[in-house]
Amino acid sequence: MTLGQQGDEPLGARIRRLRTGRGWTQRELAEPQYNRGFLAKVEAGRRPPSDEVLAYLAQRLGLTVDELRFGRPPGVAETLWTELRDAYQALEQGRVAEAEETFADAETRAADYHLPDVECYARFCLAESKWQRFDLAGATTGFEHAERVSAEAPAWLRALIVYRWSACRYASGFATAAVARVESALGELRAGEPVDPDAELALLTALIHPLVEMGALHRARRATEDGQRAAALATRIDFVARFHRQSAQLWQAVGLPDRADAELTEAVRLFGLLGYDRDVARCHWARGFVLRRLGRLPEARAELTRARDLLTEVDSTEGILGATIELAEVRRLQGALDEAEILIQDISPLLEGRQDVEARAEVNRLLGLIARAKGDLPGATLLLRKAADDQERAAPRTGLVATSLHLGDVLREQDRLPEAISAYRNGVRAAADADTDPVR
């Protein structure tokens, strides 16, 4: 009989099976507290056992009450947690189909045995695989599915679900809602005692990227500094590694590139210890971003090429898209316009039918700048307008400031001065909305 079949077995029949498997008579199991006739009714399903009866029978059979009640083999929860951790590592290494099969099987078994914390993590892992495939709608639904059974999950897992859900919402163009959800969860966590440092670190990490992109550097720096304190107490290496990778973006944004590079170096080390190849590759992508911002374009190109190759090996659609966009920007800045355009064309199918507003805006901005450099000013105008519209809806203020400036310049080059002035004003408003003082 499989584990799942045991979970579906009637309780009375399970008691009878366990009793006869030990070679006991009904009297031998029931006495001294109960008699044979009482146990016969329980086994036949004519008398549902009370909690007191279950506790007595479980003790006699050498089981826990839940093992008897739900047909759990001893140690099944620990076994399922181990299987899920191993499968998550397989996901990180690109064995997506294999990992998804384990996640789905573990979810079913955990539900059969009434292990809601394990079931929650299995559901989270399934949603994470959709995130890796860049299925934002599916991932969002998956994280919400996990949250429905999260009441008995550990605090770190509940926080991680909020982290990933908010990342999906941010990428889909709902930045304000994403940040508000994380800040609400953080407030609820801190209202309790004691505060779980892993959960706090996950939520603080979730705030850094959207706040930086929204231009809210005061708040992003506060989240980063609070995260440093939480990281010193955290026990989960993967949470600490993610924090180092995300905090690098803040330090780069406030003009501390050496500190950003040190954070990424530490993140690579920690992810390497875990065998998390996907996250190691994402660190190389992040380092390419920092190098590009520093104007070290040859180094940025090498780092981003490496990141894209590694992300391709682990089948991370989301990572391939982001690293390629950044690589195309580097090649554009190096004057390789045709190559930059080809890079964007190669990943365009990955955006079809998807909700990633931030990536779509970046693609249109890049294509608009390439069109401008090639002398196609009307084409550049159309593409930059599309990018600005997406950025205005999605609230990445730092991107909107730059796009508005480029759009204004292109319109001015066509002697469309009223429209150019309107674009510049849009950029000024975006800059005014952003908190750009790094507060060192």
TAWO-V823271 format. One record per pair of residues at least 6 apart in sequence whose ideal C-beta (glycine too) atoms are under 6 Angstrom apart, sorted by the first residue. I is the first residue (numbers start at 1). J is the second residue. D is the distance in Angstrom with one decimal. If there is no record, write none. Layout:
I:J:D / I:J:D
//
This chain:
3:109:5.5 / 4:109:6.0 / 4:112:4.7 / 6:71:3.8 / 7:71:4.9 / 7:112:3.1 / 7:113:5.2 / 9:71:5.5 / 10:45:5.9 / 12:42:5.6 / 12:43:4.5 / 12:45:4.3 / 14:71:5.5 / 15:43:5.5 / 16:43:4.3 / 18:61:5.4 / 19:29:4.9 / 26:36:4.5 / 26:39:4.7 / 26:40:5.8 / 27:36:4.4 / 29:60:5.9 / 30:36:5.6 / 30:39:4.0 / 33:56:5.5 / 41:47:3.9 / 42:49:5.2 / 54:65:5.4 / 55:65:5.6 / 58:65:4.8 / 58:68:4.3 / 70:113:5.0 / 70:114:4.6 / 72:113:4.5 / 76:113:5.9 / 77:115:5.4 / 77:118:5.9 / 80:106:5.1 / 80:110:5.8 / 80:118:4.8 / 83:102:5.8 / 83:106:5.7 / 84:106:5.4 / 84:121:5.6 / 84:122:6.0 / 84:125:6.0 / 87:99:4.5 / 87:102:3.7 / 87:103:5.9 / 88:125:5.7 / 89:275:5.3 / 90:98:5.4 / 90:99:4.4 / 91:99:3.9 / 91:129:5.8 / 92:276:4.3 / 92:277:5.6 / 92:278:4.6 / 93:277:4.9 / 94:313:5.8 / 94:314:3.5 / 94:315:4.6 / 96:129:5.9 / 96:315:5.3 / 100:129:5.1 / 103:122:5.3 / 103:125:4.4 / 103:126:4.7 / 106:122:4.3 / 107:119:5.7 / 107:122:3.7 / 107:123:5.9 / 110:118:3.9 / 110:119:3.8 / 110:122:5.8 / 111:119:5.2 / 116:149:4.8 / 116:152:4.7 / 117:152:5.2 / 117:153:4.7 / 119:149:5.3 / 120:146:5.3 / 120:149:4.7 / 120:150:4.9 / 120:153:4.2 / 121:157:5.9 / 123:145:5.2 / 123:146:3.7 / 124:146:4.3 / 124:161:5.8 / 126:142:5.6 / 127:139:5.1 / 127:142:2.7 / 127:143:4.6 / 130:138:4.1 / 130:139:4.1 / 130:142:5.4 / 131:139:4.1 / 132:316:5.2 / 133:317:5.4 / 134:317:3.8 / 134:318:4.4 / 136:168:5.2 / 136:171:5.8 / 136:172:5.5 / 136:355:4.6 / 139:168:5.2 / 140:168:4.3 / 143:161:5.3 / 143:164:5.3 / 143:165:4.2 / 146:161:5.3 / 147:161:5.2 / 150:158:5.0 / 155:196:3.9 / 155:199:4.0 / 156:198:4.0 / 156:199:4.9 / 159:199:3.8 / 159:202:4.1 / 159:203:5.1 / 160:202:5.3 / 162:185:4.6 / 163:202:5.0 / 163:206:4.0 / 166:178:4.0 / 166:181:5.3 / 166:182:5.0 / 166:206:5.5 / 169:177:5.7 / 169:178:4.1 / 170:178:4.1 / 170:210:4.9 / 171:356:4.8 / 171:358:5.7 / 172:355:4.2 / 173:357:3.4 / 173:393:5.6 / 173:394:4.0 / 175:210:5.3 / 175:214:5.9 / 175:394:5.7 / 175:395:4.0 / 176:395:5.8 / 178:210:5.8 / 179:210:5.3 / 182:203:5.5 / 182:206:4.7 / 182:207:5.5 / 185:203:5.7 / 186:203:4.4 / 189:199:5.6 / 197:230:4.9 / 197:233:3.8 / 197:234:4.7 / 198:234:4.9 / 198:236:4.8 / 198:239:5.3 / 200:230:4.6 / 201:227:5.9 / 201:230:4.1 / 201:231:5.7 / 201:234:4.9 / 201:239:5.0 / 201:243:5.7 / 202:239:5.5 / 204:223:4.8 / 204:226:5.4 / 204:227:4.0 / 205:242:5.3 / 205:243:4.6 / 205:246:5.0 / 207:223:4.3 / 208:220:5.5 / 208:223:5.6 / 208:224:6.0 / 208:246:4.3 / 208:250:5.6 / 209:246:5.9 / 211:219:5.0 / 211:220:3.8 / 212:220:4.8 / 212:249:5.3 / 212:250:5.8 / 212:253:5.1 / 213:396:4.2 / 213:398:6.0 / 214:395:5.5 / 214:397:5.3 / 215:397:3.8 / 215:398:5.1 / 215:434:2.3 / 215:435:6.0 / 215:436:5.8 / 216:435:4.8 / 217:435:5.4 / 217:438:5.6 / 218:435:4.6 / 218:439:5.8 / 220:250:5.1 / 224:247:4.8 / 224:250:4.7 / 227:243:5.1 / 231:240:5.1 / 231:243:5.4 / 234:240:5.4 / 237:270:5.4 / 238:274:5.9 / 241:267:4.9 / 241:270:3.7 / 241:271:4.9 / 244:263:4.6 / 244:266:4.8 / 244:267:4.0 / 245:267:4.1 / 245:283:5.5 / 245:286:5.8 / 247:263:5.2 / 248:260:4.1 / 248:263:4.0 / 248:264:4.8 / 248:286:5.8 / 251:259:4.2 / 251:260:4.1 / 252:260:4.1 / 252:290:4.9 / 254:438:3.5 / 257:290:5.9 / 257:294:5.4 / 260:290:5.1 / 264:283:5.2 / 264:286:5.7 / 264:287:4.9 / 267:283:5.0 / 268:280:5.6 / 268:283:4.7 / 271:279:4.3 / 271:280:4.7 / 272:280:5.9 / 277:314:5.2 / 278:314:4.6 / 278:316:5.1 / 281:307:5.3 / 281:310:3.6 / 281:311:4.7 / 282:319:5.7 / 284:303:5.4 / 284:306:5.3 / 284:307:3.8 / 285:307:3.9 / 285:323:4.3 / 287:303:5.1 / 288:300:4.8 / 288:303:3.8 / 288:304:3.6 / 288:307:6.0 / 288:326:5.8 / 289:326:5.6 / 291:299:4.9 / 291:300:3.7 / 291:303:6.0 / 292:300:4.1 / 292:330:5.4 / 297:330:5.5 / 297:333:5.9 / 297:334:5.5 / 300:330:5.0 / 301:330:5.0 / 304:323:5.6 / 304:326:5.4 / 304:327:4.1 / 307:323:4.5 / 308:323:4.4 / 308:324:5.7 / 311:319:3.7 / 311:320:4.9 / 311:323:5.8 / 312:320:5.9 / 317:350:6.0 / 321:347:5.4 / 321:350:5.1 / 321:359:5.8 / 324:343:5.6 / 324:347:4.8 / 325:362:5.1 / 328:340:4.5 / 328:343:4.0 / 328:344:5.2 / 328:366:5.7 / 331:339:4.9 / 331:340:4.1 / 332:340:4.2 / 337:370:5.3 / 337:373:5.6 / 340:370:5.9 / 341:370:5.3 / 344:363:5.8 / 344:366:5.9 / 351:360:5.8 / 357:390:5.0 / 357:394:4.4 / 360:390:5.8 / 361:387:4.6 / 361:390:3.8 / 361:391:4.9 / 364:383:4.8 / 364:386:4.5 / 364:387:4.0 / 365:387:4.0 / 365:403:5.3 / 367:383:4.9 / 368:380:4.7 / 368:383:3.3 / 368:384:3.9 / 371:379:4.2 / 371:380:4.0 / 372:380:3.9 / 372:410:5.5 / 377:410:5.7 / 377:413:5.9 / 377:414:5.3 / 380:410:5.0 / 381:410:5.4 / 384:406:5.7 / 384:407:4.2 / 387:403:5.0 / 388:403:4.8 / 388:404:5.9 / 388:407:5.8 / 391:399:4.9 / 391:400:4.1 / 391:403:5.9 / 392:400:5.8 / 397:430:4.8 / 397:433:5.4 / 397:434:4.1 / 400:430:4.2 / 401:427:4.9 / 401:430:4.8 / 401:431:4.9 / 404:423:5.1 / 404:426:4.7 / 404:427:3.0 / 405:427:5.3 / 407:423:4.4 / 408:420:4.6 / 408:423:3.8 / 408:424:4.2 / 411:419:4.7 / 411:420:3.8 / 411:423:6.0 / 412:420:4.1
//
